Amino acid sequence: MNVDLELVQRVQAGDKKAFDVLIMKYQQRIVHVITGFVHDPVEALDVAQEAFIKAYRAIPNFRGDSAFYTWLYRIAINTAKNYLTARSRRPPASDVDAMDATNYYDAPELKEFETPETKMMSDDLEQGIHQAIEALPEDTATAIKLREFEGMSYEEIAEVMECPIGTVRSRIFRAREAIELQIQQIMGEGE
């Protein structure tokens, strides 16, 4: 954390290369966070880039009250939410074109390594979990994503979401209940 603060101070003093170091350090984590909201990997990269640009512009205001990653994380989440809001106002994109189709053929995740039954059950579970999370209120969904996908502690989540730890615990509990119910429904259908 002291290294981050030193790098931030160097950026604030005009050293642009110090910000490049911060980008290299946190780029993967920020892209992963944004992918939780923006499911298209290419669009997630664009949103991450926009988040880093916003962070660079706002870094003179960074006071070090929280960890740099926490501050950057807030910017990334807000940028992803703004992107989703703006995207919902746009007309849908066109269908897959011929050039994209060749890319899908080579995608390793499309190759079959499982039996059709286990693949279907796995896909159903994954889809059910994502649907359960998406159906949650925004604050509850954010809390469970931070805990389960980002591995953040309750304290870190409380800091990022700017709420008491008890509220975080309650949100995560409700999210887990909703996900468990969804899993039980899916498993019940499979029997």
N, C-alpha and C positions, 0 to 999 in steps of 0.2 A: 504494500500500500504506500510506503514511503517513496518507492521508486516511481509510482504513478504520480504522486504529488510533486516530486522533483521534475518529472517530465512535463506536467501541466504548467508548472512555474516557468520552465524553459519556453514552452509554447507561448505563454502570456508575455514573455520577454521578447518574442519575435522569432524563435527558433522553430521553423516549420517542420524540420526533420524530426523533431521530438514528437510531433503529432503523428508522423508516419509510424513511429515506433509504437505509439498507443493503438493505432489502427491495426498493425500487425499482431499486437498482443490480444486484442479483443474482437477482431473481425469475425472469426469463426463462431464465437459465442453469440455475438449480436445477430449474425445471419440465422443461427439456430433459433434464437428467441423470435425473430421476425417470422421465420417459417412456421411457427406455431399459430400465427395469425394469417399470414399470406401464404397459402399453400403452394403456389407456383414458385419453384426455386429461382427462376430467372427474375420474376418480379420481386421476390424476397431480396435478391442481390441489389436490385435497383433501390428498394426501400432502405436497405442497410446503408447504401452509399449516401442516400439523402439524409439519413440519420447522422452519419459522420460529418456531413457538410454542416448540418444544423449545430452539431456539437462543436465543431471548429469555430463557427460564428459566435457561439454562446460561451466559449471557454474563457473569455475575459471576465465573465461574471461568476465563474466557478470559484467558490470560497473555501472548499475543502470541508464543509460541514458534514458531508457524507463521503463514502468511498467514491473514487472516480467511476468505477464500474457501475455502482448504483445510480449515479447521476446520468451516465451514458445509457444505462438500461431504461431509465424513465424517458429519455429522449427517443430511444428506439421504439418503445411501446407506443408512445404518443404519435410518432411518425407512422407506425403501422396502422393505428386506429384511424388517423387522418386519411391514409391511403385507401383503407377499406370504405370509409365514408364517401370519398371522392369517386371510387370505383363503382359504388352502388348507384351513382347518378349517371354513369356512362352506359351507352348501349352495349350489349354483349358482343364479344369479339366473334369473328367468323370461325367457321369450322377449321379443322386441321387441313393444311395444304399438303401437296405432294412432297415438298422438301422436308416438312416435319415428319412425315410418315417414315422416311428412310431413317431418321434418327430414332424413332420408336423401335424399329426392328432390332437395332443393336443394343438397346437398353438392357443392362444386366438384370434389372428388377422384373423384366417381363419374361425371362427364361424360367422354365418350370423345373423346380428341384423338389417339389413336394407332391404328395398324392392330391388328386382333385378334392377329396373330402377334407383333408387337413387344411389345404389352402383356403377352401371355402369357409371353413369354421374360423380360421385365423382372420380372414378378411372381414367376416361378419362381426367378430369380436372387436377388431380395430375400428371398423365403421361405427359399431354401436357405442364404443367408448368416445369416439370423436363427436358423434351425435349427442351423446349425453352431456359432454362438455359444452358443445355449442348451444344447447338448450338452456344452460345455466345462465343466471344473471351475469352480466359482464364482470363485476367484481369477484364473484365466486369462481368464474372460469379462469380469470387471471390468477387468482390465488393458487388454484390447483395446478395450473400450468407452471407457475414459478416453482412450486414445491416438487412436482413429479418430473417435469421435463428439464428444469434448470437446476434442480437439486439445492435450491436455496433453503436456508434455515428460516424458521418462523420469524426470527428477529429481522433478518434481511428482507423478508417479504413485507413485514410491517413497515420497515423503513421505505421500501420502494413504493408501497401502496399508501403510505402516509396514514396509517390507522393503527389502533392498539393491537397487541399480539393476540388478545382474546378474540377480537374480531376475525383475525386471520385464522385462528384455530377453528372458529365456528364455520367460516366459509369453506375451509378445507374439509371439515367433517361433513357438511351438507353436500359438497361436491362428491365425496367418496360414497356417500349413501346413494346419490343419484346414479353414479357409475355402477355401483354394485347391483342396483335394481335393474339397470339396463343389461348387465351381464347375465343376471338370473333369467331375464326374459329370453335372451338369445339362447342360453343353454337349455332352457325349458322347451324352446321350439325345436332344438336339435335332437331331443329324445323321442 
